[in-house]
Amino acid sequence: MSWPAGWSHSNSADHMAQPTTRLRPIETVTPVWSAPTHVSLLVQPPAPPAPAALPAVLEARPRCTADDALALFAKHWDSAPATVAALPSYDDQNWLLTLASKKLVLKIAAAGAECRGGATEAETLAYLRCEHAMMAAVAAAGVGCPRAVPSKTGDAVVAFSSRGVACLARVVTFVPGTPLSELRKEPPTGLAEALGAAAAKIDGALAKLPPRADGGDAETRDLAWDLGNASRLGRPYLPELTDATLRKRVEAALDAFDALTASPAFKALPRQLIHGDINDENVHCEFDAVRDRAWAVAVLDFGDFARTCRVFELAILLAYALFDGGGDAVDGEAAVLDRAARLVGAYHAATPLAEAEVAALPVLVATRNAQTVLNSAHAYAANPDPYVLVSAQPATRLLGQFAKLGDGAIVLALKRACGFGAKAAAPAPPAAHVDAPKKHKDKDAEAQDVCAGCCLL
């Protein structure tokens, strides 16, 4: 894996052997570290890579040029004048299309790509169709998300061959907004509640989708960022953490996860199709200062979907929504717990949780943060770009904050927020007045996670 010079990335999933994330130009990102020396505390300095032949699966990539992309779009979608700009990607190609009145994203996937485990053309088509069905269900539930744009024949996916590679193309809508990651330093009033309510709507909508006949949502999908794989796939990366305290904390989180998943209570948790990666880059937020003075939340990147435990969705969201801004904006444990309680209470008010799901959240959130640290460290070892660790830094802090709070205190606060227990307090009502957020610069394509289907692969 080789990242282009001048780009940074934060956490997103759907990259299997080399967990990586959506890229953004460095000039749009506030670096987490002022110097790469901070990185050495987290991971082993990588040895110079020895020349080696790449596995054949890595060669399964589309090789379209900008002219090819425009011609493909004009032939199958719209012949109106458009400009095209390449967007960063890994296995897939992504092109931002700017027309007179709108922006769209053309996504080109190759059969056999590593990101999908070398899936055949038929399997890849099934995965993409599952993503489109999920987006339609989420949009119908009132949560913003990209939508598949039908081609001239009415199909959302177009198969073609490019330079001997079987490819699948699709066009999705462009979703504007401010990434949640840019709201860390001063989390606005009402945002935690809006996030919890949106996640509840998403899960409520996806719960209605039955298993697909084409196998597109089969539980056999094996992704590096699937929370269920955190221990099995992450433990081999433990030696790459040079900080002994961090390594011990990460290992303890994985041990707790293994104990949880082996318990009878875990096996009884509700299961369904989930988005699987509602992280702080895959959430875009907009504040309506005129109509209802509330936050609107849109979710992007459905490529890490999984049919698994429902509560994984909420745990993953919490793992990122509780990130602080670093530096002078590091949150105290009380602030973290308060924000978690408000988010979980809002989720529960819309989609009731089982008490056992709430009890599992501290372990699951810590596991996701451990997974972030391990996958990021492993990606850095493969390619020493310090910005691959952007999410690892706040994840490390949150692991420490959860350790100080203790699982018992966290569970008690979350259960009270949901109204469980005789002494449980009802969740606080939404604020009657929400402060308007500070103006954030529109990041346009840089802020857009253009992967409605599988993250910038």
N, C-alpha and C positions, 0 to 999 in steps of 0.2 A: 504494500500500500504506500502510495506517495502523495502527500498533500501538496498542492501548488503553493509556491512561496507567496506570502502576502495574504494568506487566509488563515482564519482561526475557526475553531469549532467548539460547540458545547453539546451536551448530552442529547442524543436521540438514538433510536434503536434500528433494528432490522438489518444490521450488519453482523453477520454471524461469526466468522472466524476472526475478524478484525473489528471489534466494536468501536464505532466512531459516530460522529454526529453531524448535524447540519452545519455547513460552513457559512461564515460571514466575513466580509473584508475586515481586516484588522482595524482600519480607521473607524469602523462603526462599533468597536468593542472596547470597553474599558478593561485593560489587562488586569487579571487577578494578581499577578506577580509583577513586581517592578524589575526583577532580574531572574534569569533562569536558575540561579543558585538555589532558590526556594524549592525547585523541583526535586533536587537531589534528596530532600528529606522524605520524599514520597516513594520514589522508585529507584531501582538500580540503574546506573548509567548503562545504556545499551552498548554492547560490543559492536564493532564495525561488522555489518552484515557480510557474510561470505557469498560470493556469486553463486546463484543456484537457479535452476530452471523453475519457472512458475508452474504450479499445477494447471492442468489443462482447463479446469473450470474457470480459472481467472481470465481466460481468453474469451469467455462467452460474454462479450460486451458489444453494444451497438457502436458503429463507427460512422455515424451520420455527420455530415458537415452542416453549417448554417444554411447553405443553399438547399441541402437535402431536407432539412427540417421545414423550411418555408414551402418547398414543393409538396412535401407530404401533407402539411396543413392545408394548403390550397386545394390539393386533389381530394382530400377526404373530409375536410371540415368547412373551410371558408376561403374563397378566392379573393376576398377584400384585401386591400393593401395592408401590410403588417411589417413591423420590424421585429427582428429576432435577436436575442442575446443569450449566450450560453450561461447556464447556471451551474454551480459546482455540483459534482456528483461523484459516485464511486463506480458501481457497476452499470447503473442506468445512465441515460442522458436526459437532461432537463433543459428546456428552452423556454424563456420568457417571451411571449408574443404580445406585442403592443399594437392594438388596432386603434382606429379613430376614437372609439367610444368605450373601450374596455381593455383589460389585460387578461390573458389566459396563459396557461402553462401546458406545453406539450411535453409529455413524458414518454420516453422510449425505453422499453425493457427488453432484455435478451433472454431467450430460453437458455437454461443451463447456468444462469448467473449464480455466483457464490452466495450472494445475499439471500437467495431463496433455497440454498442447499442443493444447487444444481438441478432445480425443478425442471421438468420437461416443459415443452410449449403448452401442452394441455393443462398441466398443473399450474403453471404460471398464469394462464388465462383464468383458471378457477380462482386463484388467489386475488387477482385484480377484480374479478366480478364480485367476490365477497366484499372487498373494500368498498366498491361502488354501492352495494346494497346497504352496507353499514352507514355510509355517508347519507344516503337517501333517508334512512330511518332516523338518524340523528337530526337531520335538517327538519324532518316532519315533526320532531319533538320540540322544535323551537330553539335549537342550539345551532349557532353558526358553524359552518364547515365548508370545505370545498365540495363542488358537485361535478360529476362527470358530464361532459358535453357530448351529446350524441353526434356521430359522424353523419355524412349525407345519406348513408343507407339506414341510419337509425341505430346502428351498433355503437356501443361506447368504446370498444376496443377494435383496432384494425391490425390484422396480421400482415407482415410483409417481410421480405428478405433484404438485408443490407450487407453487401460484400461477403456473402456466404454465411451470414449469421441470421438465424430465425429471430425476428423481433416482433414485439407487440407495442403499438402506439395508442395513446389516449390523450385527451385534452381535458383539463380540469379548470375550474374557475379559480381566480386569484382572490385570496382573502386578505384584506388589509387589517391593520390594527397594531397595537403595541405589544410586543412579546412580554409575557409575565416576568421574564428574567430582568427586564428593564425597570421593574417596579419593586425590586427587592429592598432598596435602601429606605424607602418610606412607604410601606404597604398601605394603600389608601383605605379609608374607612369603608366598610361594606364589601370589599373585594373578597375576603375569605368566605363570606356567606354566598356571594355570587358564584364562586368556584365550586363550593359544595353543592349548591342547587343545580348547577350545570352538569356536574358529574353524575348526579342522581338522575337527571333527565336522560343523559347519555346511556346509562346502564338500564334505565327503565325501557328505553327504546330498543336497545340491543337484546334485552332479555326476551323480546317477542320474536326474535329471529330464530327459527328452528335450525337444526343441523342441515347443511346443504347437501343435496343429492350428489353434487359434483365433487364433494370432498374438499371444497375450498377452505373450510374452517376446521379441518380435522385436527384432533388433539395431537397428532403425530408431528405437526410442524415443530421444528427444533431450533429456536432462535436464542442467540446469546443474551438478549435483553428480556426474555421471558422471565418474570420473577420466579416462576417455579424452577428455573434452571440455575438460580443464583449460586447455590452451593455446589452442585455437580460440575458446572462449567467454570465457576469462579475459584474454587480451592486451588487448582494448579497454579494460579497467578499469585498466591500468597507470598512466595519467596521473592517476588519482584518488589515488595514493599520493604524499604530499608528502615523505616521508623518502627522500632520494636513495639512502642505503645500502640501505634495505629494498627500494626499487624495483629496484635493481641486483641484489640477491640473489634476488628473486622472478623477475625476467626471466631470470637465469641458470638457475634451476630449470626454467623453461619451455623454455629452449633445450636443456637436457640431456634433457628429456622428449621433445622433438621429434626429437633425434638418436637416442634410444633407440628410439622407435616407428618410425623409418625404417630401422632395422637389420634384417638378415636374422634375427639371433638373436631379436629381439622377435616377429617374425612366426611363429616356431616355438614360442612359449610355449603351454602348454596353455590351452584356453578352455572355459568352462562358464558356467552360470547362477550368479551370486553375489548375496549380500544387498546389497552395494554401499554400505553406510553404517553399519558397525559402529563408531560413534563413542562418545564417553564419556557421552553422554546416552542413547544407544540400548542401552547395556549396564547391566543391573541385577545387583548382586552380593549374595549372602547367604553368611554364614559358618556352617557347621555345627559348633558347638562341642561337640556331644555325640557324634555318630555317628562321623564320620571326620575331624573337625577339618580340613576342606578348604573351599575356596571353590566355591560353585555360581554359575554364570553364566547369565543369561537375556538374550536379545537381542530387541529391539523394532523396530518401524518397518521394514517390508519394502518400502516404497513406492519406494525407489531401486534396486530390483533391476536387474541388467543381465546380458546374456549377453556375456561379455567375457573378458579374461585372468584366470585364476584368481588369480594373484599380486596382482592389484589388491585383493582382499579383505584379504589379510594386510598390505599396505602401508597401507591405510586404517585398519585397526585400530592398527597401530604409530603412525601419525601422531597418534592421540589417546591411546593408552595410554602414550606417552612424555611426555605433557604433565606439567610439574611444577606445584607449587602456588603459584608466584609468591612474592614477598616473601622471607621467610627460608627458604622451602622450595624455592628455585631449585636444581635439580640440577646437579651438575658433569657434564662430558662422560663421565667414566668411569662414573658411575652410570647415565646414559642408555644407554650402550653395553651395560652389564651387563644391564639390564632388557630391552633389545631382544634380546640373545642368548638369554636364558632364554625369552622368549616365542616366538621363532622356533624354538628347539630343541624346545620342547614341541609346536609345530605340526608340525614335520617328523617327530617321533616317531610321531605319529598319522596324518598324511597326508604321505607323503614328497614333498619338493619337488625339482624339477630344479635342478641347479646354476646354470643360467642364470636361473632365477626368483630365487634368492638374490642373485645378482649384480646384478639389476635393482632390488632393494629400496631402496638409498639414494636413487636418483634418483626412484623412485615415492613414497617417503615425503616427500621434499622437495617434490615436485610437489603432493601433497595439501595440504601446509601452505601452499604458494603459492596454491593454489586457495582455501583457507579465507580467507587474507588478502584476496585480490582480491574474492571474492564478498561477504565481510563489508563491505569498504570500499564496494563498489557499493551494497549494501543501505543502508548508513549515509548515503551521498550522497543516496539517495532519501528517507530519513527519518532525521534525525539523532538517533536514540536511541543513546547510547553503549553500551548493553548488547547491541546487535547485534554488537558487537566482542568479546564475551566469549571466543570461541574464537580470535580473531585474535591476542590478546596472547600466549598460550602457543605458538601456532603460529609467531609471529615469533621467540620465544626458541628454539624447537626448530630452526628454520631456521639460526639462528646457531650452535647447538650442533653440528649436522650439518656446517656449513661448517668449524668448528674441527677436528672429528674427521677429516674428509676421507673421500671415498667408499672409498678403498683400505683404510683401517683398519676401516671399518664392514663392508665385504664380507668381509675376513679374519676378523673376529670372528664374523660370522654363519655363514660357511662352517665355521668350527671348531665352532660350536655344533651344526651339522648333521652333523658328521663327514666333511666333504669335505676332500680333500687329504691328503697323506702325513703332514703334521705336525699335522693337525687333532686337537683334543682332543674327547673324547666329551662330550656335554651333561651338565652336573651333574645328579645324581639329585635327585628332589623331596625337599624337606626332610622329615625324619621327624616333626618337630614344627612346627606352624604356630601362631604367636601369634594369640590371639583378637583380633579388631579392636576398636577403640574403639566404643562405642555410638553409633549415628547416629540422629538423630531420624527417625521415619517421615514422609516427606513426603506420603504418601497420594496424593491426586490430583495434587498439585503435582509430585511426583516421577515420576508415571506418564506415560510417553510413550504416550498413548492411541492412537497411530496404529499399530495392527498392520498397517495397509495403507499409507496414505500420510500421512506426517507431518502432524499438525495443520494442515491446509491451510486 
